Amino acid sequence: MKSNHLGHSDLVVPEICLGTMTFGEQNNQNEAFEQLAYALDQNIHFWDTAEMYPVPPKPETQGSTESIIGNWIAQNGQRDKLIIATKIAGPQQGGSQIRDGHTKFIEAEISSAIDSSLKRLQTDYIDLYQLHWPQRPVNFFGTLGYSNQLAARTQEITPLAETLEALSKEVKKGRIRHIGLSNETPWGTLKFLHLAEQLGLEKIVSVQNPYSLLNRTYEIGMSEIAQHEGVGLLAYSPLAFGYLTGKYRHGARPEKGRITLFSRFSRYSNPQSDWATEQYALLAEKHGLTLTQLALAFIKQQFFVSSTIIGATTLDQLKENIQAFDTQLSEEILSEIDAIHQQQPNPAP
């Protein structure tokens, strides 16, 4: 399997990262263990989780995903072979069950979050620690644009320098090795980079943002930052909650599909996305590919992608997703993808 440096860092990661947000909800521990073992056998030793997981977040399951991974490590060892990434939840989105609502990006709460993650993961260090979403009000999780309403909202926002200093202290302690962002904007990313240089603090190495055939907004601003500043993309939701596997085509709702189970996830279920998905499916069929192959191969061929985060609820799905990375798209196919994109750009931002 191909590997890449994670941004400007010396950390080398496989081009596939195993996403685990279904562990503890759609997947029980035995099923999760099966996926973890298979992934490691395929040299996918980069695993991403979060203190908020599983999704959808619930008080009774919060932290279960990290605990399952920790139980696997306790049972199987091999911690030195793994690259573990997790995320600290910010205010509002994760629910008051997370640290009793103490979710600001300040030193005391960052330290508390790391304490709990380390305990659940049954390890003494985290390879990549990420801010799950900005503490300030911006356009993440499907919100389109930086609107008048967002700009006008006032709330107590922790200065980014304070957050970066707290994270840098944790790196010095050895409890985390690298730091990253998630659901971040070009302004936020550049601000963190500028503060690191100005104050002599840790530089972020990655941004975990959505990127797929239905959402290529990362190419606007963020990809240029990756090029010139050495910040790698960890592309999440590459199959758009399963829409880009084709299983929801023509209104289908398979029994155990995430959208069937959790209708609240409407980010990819609008008429524009349906139209674009159908066009990409027909394009894949034209070239003898599955829609999954087309969608995942497109992402891996982008220069700014360090690793693509794939998740699955069955082992067969995981195998199909991994095998899709053997596909290489021709310039002809890439041009046809762009033609569809021009007709319907970013239908699911």
CORCORCOR-V390753 format. One record per residue. N is the residue number from 1. PHI is phi in radians with two decimals (* if undefined). OMEGA is omega in radians with two decimals (NA if undefined). D_CENTER is the distance of its C-alpha to the mean C-alpha in Angstrom with 2 decimals. Layout:
# CORCORCOR-V390753
N/PHI/OMEGA/D_CENTER
N/PHI/OMEGA/D_CENTER
This chain:
# CORCORCOR-V390753
1/*/3.14/19.84
2/-1.18/3.09/19.09
3/-2.18/3.12/17.55
4/-2.39/2.94/16.58
5/-1.18/3.07/16.95
6/-1.42/-3.08/13.90
7/1.02/-3.10/15.13
8/-1.51/-3.02/18.64
9/-1.36/3.06/18.43
10/-1.59/3.13/20.38
11/-1.41/-3.13/17.47
12/-1.77/-3.07/17.33
13/-2.12/3.03/14.37
14/-1.16/-3.11/14.62
15/-1.21/3.05/13.28
16/-2.03/3.02/11.49
17/-2.01/3.14/9.07
18/-1.46/3.03/9.73
19/-1.50/-2.96/7.42
20/-2.21/-2.98/9.95
21/-1.23/3.06/9.73
22/-1.52/-3.09/12.96
23/-1.18/-3.11/14.88
24/1.75/3.08/17.63
25/-2.25/3.12/17.70
26/-1.42/3.09/17.81
27/-2.14/3.04/18.27
28/-1.41/-3.05/20.91
29/-1.11/-3.14/21.16
30/-1.08/3.11/23.24
31/-1.14/3.10/20.90
32/-1.12/3.11/17.96
33/-1.02/3.13/20.31
34/-1.09/3.12/21.18
35/-1.16/-3.11/17.66
36/-1.08/-3.14/17.18
37/-1.14/3.14/20.62
38/-1.14/3.13/20.20
39/-1.04/-3.13/17.00
40/-1.12/3.08/18.92
41/-1.08/3.12/21.90
42/-1.62/-3.12/20.01
43/1.16/3.00/19.07
44/-1.62/-3.06/15.39
45/-1.81/3.12/15.62
46/-1.89/-3.05/12.13
47/-2.13/-3.10/10.54
48/-2.00/3.12/7.54
49/-2.51/3.14/8.72
50/-2.88/3.11/9.81
51/-1.13/-3.12/13.37
52/-1.34/-2.98/12.94
53/-1.21/0.19/12.04
54/-1.44/3.12/13.24
55/-1.93/0.07/12.60
56/-1.28/-3.08/14.84
57/-1.21/3.10/15.72
58/-2.45/3.12/19.36
59/-0.99/-3.04/21.70
60/-1.34/-3.13/22.92
61/-2.02/-3.06/19.67
62/-0.96/-3.14/17.69
63/1.56/-3.07/16.83
64/-1.10/-3.10/17.71
65/-1.12/3.09/14.56
66/-1.05/-3.13/15.13
67/-1.12/3.11/18.80
68/-1.12/3.10/18.52
69/-1.09/3.10/16.84
70/-1.07/3.11/19.56
71/-1.13/3.10/22.20
72/-1.13/3.13/21.25
73/-1.10/-3.14/21.58
74/-1.09/-3.10/24.83
75/-1.43/-2.99/26.19
76/-1.96/-3.10/25.25
77/1.18/3.08/24.99
78/1.13/-3.12/23.57
79/-1.00/-3.10/21.44
80/-1.20/3.11/22.48
81/-1.55/-2.99/20.92
82/-1.77/2.94/17.41
83/-2.01/-3.06/14.60
84/-1.81/3.07/12.98
85/-2.03/3.03/10.02
86/-2.45/-3.00/9.96
87/-2.43/3.04/9.78
88/-1.62/3.14/12.84
89/-1.35/3.03/13.27
90/-1.67/-3.11/15.24
91/-1.17/2.92/18.23
92/1.36/-2.97/18.85
93/-1.28/-2.97/15.70
94/-1.48/-3.11/15.42
95/1.76/-3.07/19.10
96/-1.23/3.14/22.10
97/-1.21/-3.12/21.79
98/-1.42/3.14/19.37
99/0.87/3.12/21.88
100/0.93/3.10/24.44
101/1.46/3.11/22.78
102/-1.51/-2.96/22.91
103/-2.21/3.02/19.53
104/-1.48/-3.13/20.50
105/-1.56/3.07/19.22
106/-1.97/-2.98/22.65
107/-1.00/-3.07/23.86
108/-1.10/-3.08/25.19
109/-1.39/3.01/22.19
110/-1.13/3.13/19.73
111/-1.08/3.13/22.23
112/-1.12/3.13/22.50
113/-1.11/3.13/18.80
114/-1.14/3.07/18.75
115/-0.91/-3.07/21.98
116/-1.21/3.13/20.61
117/-1.12/3.12/17.43
118/-1.06/3.14/19.73
119/-1.12/-3.13/22.19
120/-1.16/-3.12/19.94
121/-1.36/3.13/18.41
122/0.95/3.11/22.04
123/-2.49/3.13/21.52
124/-1.94/3.04/22.81
125/-2.72/3.09/19.99
126/-2.07/-3.06/16.23
127/-1.26/-3.13/15.20
128/-2.43/-3.13/12.28
129/-1.99/-2.97/12.28
130/-2.13/2.97/10.04
131/-1.42/-2.94/11.21
132/-1.09/3.03/8.95
133/-2.76/-3.13/10.77
134/-1.08/3.07/14.10
135/-1.29/-3.13/17.21
136/-1.44/3.13/19.13
137/-1.35/3.09/19.35
138/-2.44/-3.06/17.47
139/-1.52/3.02/15.97
140/-2.26/-3.12/12.50
141/0.96/3.00/11.47
142/1.60/3.07/13.87
143/-1.30/-3.04/16.65
144/-1.62/3.02/18.46
145/1.36/3.07/20.04
146/-1.74/-2.92/21.30
147/-1.46/3.03/24.24
148/-1.00/-3.12/27.51
149/-1.13/3.12/26.47
150/-1.14/-3.10/23.40
151/-1.10/-3.08/25.55
152/-1.50/-3.10/28.31
153/-1.20/3.10/26.49
154/-2.04/3.08/27.66
155/-2.81/3.12/26.25
156/-1.32/-3.09/26.32
157/-1.98/3.09/23.60
158/-1.21/3.09/23.24
159/-0.98/-3.10/24.04
160/-1.04/3.13/21.22
161/-1.08/3.12/23.75
162/-1.13/3.11/24.25
163/-1.12/-3.11/20.60
164/-1.13/3.11/20.40
165/-1.14/3.12/23.69
166/-1.12/3.11/22.59
167/-1.14/3.13/19.56
168/-1.10/3.08/21.98
169/-1.09/3.13/24.42
170/-1.19/3.06/22.05
171/-1.13/3.12/21.51
172/-1.10/3.09/25.31
173/-1.27/-3.11/25.70
174/1.50/-3.13/23.61
175/-1.41/2.97/21.39
176/-2.28/-3.07/18.27
177/-1.83/3.14/18.35
178/-2.47/3.13/15.86
179/-2.16/-3.13/14.06
180/-2.54/3.12/11.05
181/-2.01/3.08/9.90
182/-2.67/-3.11/7.16
183/0.93/-3.05/8.37
184/-1.80/-3.11/11.30
185/-1.77/3.07/14.34
186/-1.01/-3.14/16.63
187/-1.08/-3.13/19.16
188/-1.07/-3.14/17.06
189/-1.09/-3.14/15.73
190/-1.14/3.12/19.33
191/-1.11/3.09/20.78
192/-1.07/3.13/18.94
193/-1.13/-3.14/20.05
194/-1.12/-3.14/23.55
195/-1.12/3.11/23.92
196/-1.06/3.13/23.03
197/-1.21/-3.08/25.74
198/-1.18/-3.01/28.16
199/-1.83/-3.13/28.03
200/1.19/-3.11/27.45
201/-1.86/-3.12/24.22
202/-1.11/3.11/21.06
203/-1.65/3.09/19.16
204/-1.12/-3.11/15.41
205/-1.95/-3.04/14.12
206/-2.70/2.99/10.59
207/-2.31/3.09/8.45
208/-1.76/-3.10/4.69
209/-2.25/3.07/5.80
210/-1.18/3.06/6.65
211/-2.75/-3.13/9.07
212/-2.82/3.07/11.61
213/-1.06/-3.14/15.38
214/-1.65/-3.13/15.43
215/-2.62/-3.13/13.47
216/-1.89/-3.11/14.39
217/-1.11/3.10/14.73
218/-1.04/-3.13/12.87
219/-1.21/-3.12/16.14
220/-1.68/3.11/18.11
221/1.67/-3.03/18.35
222/-1.20/-3.11/15.06
223/-1.16/3.11/15.92
224/-1.22/3.05/19.28
225/-1.10/3.10/17.96
226/-1.02/-3.11/16.12
227/-1.11/-2.98/19.50
228/-1.73/-3.07/21.72
229/-1.99/3.09/19.92
230/1.22/3.08/18.02
231/-1.99/-3.06/14.46
232/-1.50/3.07/12.04
233/-1.58/2.87/9.01
234/-1.76/-2.99/5.92
235/-1.39/3.09/5.67
236/-1.84/-3.07/3.63
237/0.94/-3.10/6.77
238/-1.17/3.11/9.02
239/-1.89/3.02/11.77
240/0.91/3.13/11.66
241/1.01/3.10/12.05
242/1.66/3.12/14.66
243/-1.04/-3.09/16.70
244/-1.51/2.87/16.35
245/-1.66/-3.10/17.90
246/1.61/-3.03/20.97
247/-1.28/3.10/21.50
248/-1.84/-3.13/21.81
249/-1.05/3.08/24.17
250/1.01/3.06/27.40
251/1.41/-3.13/26.37
252/-1.11/3.10/25.93
253/-2.38/3.14/24.35
254/-1.03/-2.94/24.19
255/-0.92/-3.05/25.10
256/-1.82/3.11/21.98
257/-1.16/-3.08/19.41
258/-1.06/-3.13/16.74
259/-1.22/3.07/18.26
260/-1.16/-3.10/21.65
261/-1.33/-3.02/20.96
262/-2.26/-3.06/19.08
263/-1.16/3.13/20.55
264/-1.12/-3.12/19.00
265/-1.45/-3.02/15.87
266/-1.85/-3.04/17.71
267/-1.02/-3.04/15.23
268/-1.93/-3.01/16.02
269/-1.98/3.04/19.56
270/-2.02/-3.09/21.83
271/-1.02/3.13/24.74
272/-1.11/3.13/23.28
273/-1.15/3.12/20.21
274/-1.03/-3.14/22.69
275/-1.10/-3.10/24.89
276/-1.13/3.12/22.33
277/-1.02/3.14/20.94
278/-1.11/3.12/24.58
279/-1.13/3.13/25.33
280/-1.19/3.10/22.54
281/-1.13/3.12/23.73
282/-1.16/3.09/27.27
283/-1.12/3.12/26.37
284/-1.06/-3.14/24.80
285/-1.07/3.13/27.94
286/-1.01/-3.08/30.16
287/-1.81/3.08/28.91
288/1.23/3.14/28.87
289/-2.03/2.93/25.13
290/-1.48/3.09/22.96
291/-1.10/3.09/20.51
292/-1.06/3.11/17.70
293/-1.06/-3.13/19.16
294/-1.07/-3.05/19.44
295/-1.16/-3.07/15.91
296/-1.35/3.11/14.23
297/-1.13/3.11/17.09
298/-1.03/-3.09/16.77
299/-1.18/-3.05/13.31
300/-1.12/-3.10/14.39
301/-1.53/3.12/17.52
302/-1.53/-3.02/16.14
303/-1.09/-3.02/17.30
304/-1.54/-3.11/14.51
305/-1.58/3.06/11.75
306/-1.43/3.14/11.74
307/-2.77/3.11/9.65
308/-1.85/-3.11/8.08
309/-1.55/3.11/5.95
310/-2.01/3.07/8.69
311/-2.21/-3.12/9.94
312/-2.69/3.06/13.58
313/-1.83/3.04/16.29
314/-2.33/3.12/19.06
315/-1.14/3.11/19.84
316/-1.10/3.08/21.22
317/-1.08/3.14/18.02
318/-1.07/3.14/16.24
319/-1.09/3.13/19.23
320/-1.09/-3.14/19.23
321/-1.11/3.14/15.66
322/-1.12/-3.12/16.49
323/-1.12/-3.13/19.83
324/-1.09/-3.12/18.50
325/-1.30/3.03/17.52
326/-1.39/-3.10/21.29
327/-1.42/3.05/21.78
328/-2.12/-3.11/22.70
329/-1.49/3.12/23.24
330/-1.33/3.08/26.52
331/-1.10/3.09/27.23
332/-1.08/-3.13/28.95
333/-1.15/3.12/25.94
334/-1.07/3.11/23.73
335/-1.17/3.12/26.54
336/-1.22/3.04/26.69
337/-1.07/-3.13/22.99
338/-1.12/3.12/23.67
339/-1.13/3.07/26.74
340/-1.16/-3.13/24.88
341/-1.05/3.12/22.32
342/-1.15/3.13/25.35
343/-1.31/-3.13/26.83
344/-2.49/-3.08/23.80
345/-1.32/2.99/21.20
346/0.83/-3.13/17.84
347/-1.23/-3.11/19.03
348/-2.33/-3.11/15.82
349/-1.24/NA/14.45
